[in-house]
Amino acid sequence: MSSIAISFIVIALFIIAGLAFYAGKLLFMLNKQNKKMTQTKQQRVSRLMESIHTIAMAVEQQQCNLSEGCIRLYHLHESLPIDNKPDYASQYPGLYTLYTKVSNLPTHEARNKLTTLDRKTQDNARETAETELESQILRDVVKLQSFTP
């Protein structure tokens, strides 16, 4: 074998070793990034679960309006970064029924622009729905206090 062939083989081995080292470094960095993403996701789930439990307890203890609690709990459930989300509407029917009834009602500035009669009409509709669903919502929030994804 000539010295040129041996030189090419040595150079090829160095190139292969360099590429293998670089590939290993990339795999290490990817693994580190995946662990960080998993940890961040778990922390987010933990914070959201703490909020869900706190709001459920506040609704049960009547420290939070039923409509406001249902809206907050709905959005917290929807923002949980979990795979294969359960059917929350069937697990917590009172919460989700009230949410569908009040979610389209105007709030803040849009509510302030309504006439007094329109506001009163909407308040009556909301209060009626809250009264009809109160016992089911209270059962739902008790279940939610032990909810885990």
C-alpha positions, -999 to +999 in steps of 0.1 A: +000+000+000+014+034-009+020+062+015-007+083-002-034+056+004-023+053+040-025+091+043-061+091+029-071+063+053-057+082+083-074+114+072-107+095+067-104+080+102-098+115+117-129+128+098-150+098+110-138+103+146-146+140+144-180+134+130-187+107+156-176+131+184-199+159+170-228+135+167-223+124+203-222+160+214-254+168+196-272+137+211-260+148+246-273+183+240-306+170+227-310+147+257-303+176+280-328+198+262-355+171+264-350+167+301-353+205+306-385+206+285-400+177+305-391+194+338-406+227+326-438+209+315-441+192+349-436+225+367-464+241+345-487+212+352-479+215+389-487+252+390-519+248+370-530+219+393-524+241+423-545+268+408-573+243+399-574+230+435-573+265+450-601+278+428-622+246+434-618+251+471-627+288+468-659+279+449-668+253+474-663+277+503-683+304+484-653+327+483-656+328+445-686+334+423-698+302+406-697+317+371-662+332+376-650+299+391-664+279+362-647+302+336-614+300+354-615+263+359-625+257+323-595+277+310-571+261+334-582+226+322-578+237+286-543+250+292-531+218+310-502+206+288-511+169+290-515+142+264-548+124+260-569+149+279-600+134+296-635+145+287-638+172+314-673+181+303-686+146+312-665+144+344-676+179+356-710+185+339-721+213+362-690+234+357-690+229+319-727+235+315-725+268+334-694+277+314-712+273+281-741+294+294-720+323+306-689+323+284-706+344+257-717+371+280-699+404+276-674+415+303-654+446+312-659+474+287-683+455+266-705+450+296-702+486+306-715+496+271-748+476+277-779+494+288-790+489+324-819+468+312-796+445+291-771+441+320-800+433+344-814+407+319-780+390+316-774+391+353-808+374+359-800+347+333-766+341+348-780+339+384-808+316+372-782+293+356-760+294+387-790+285+410-800+256+387-765+242+386-752+250+420-755+216+436-739+199+407-711+225+406-704+220+443-701+182+437-678+189+408-655+212+427-652+187+455-641+161+429-617+187+414-599+192+447-585+157+443-581+159+405-547+148+391-539+146+354 
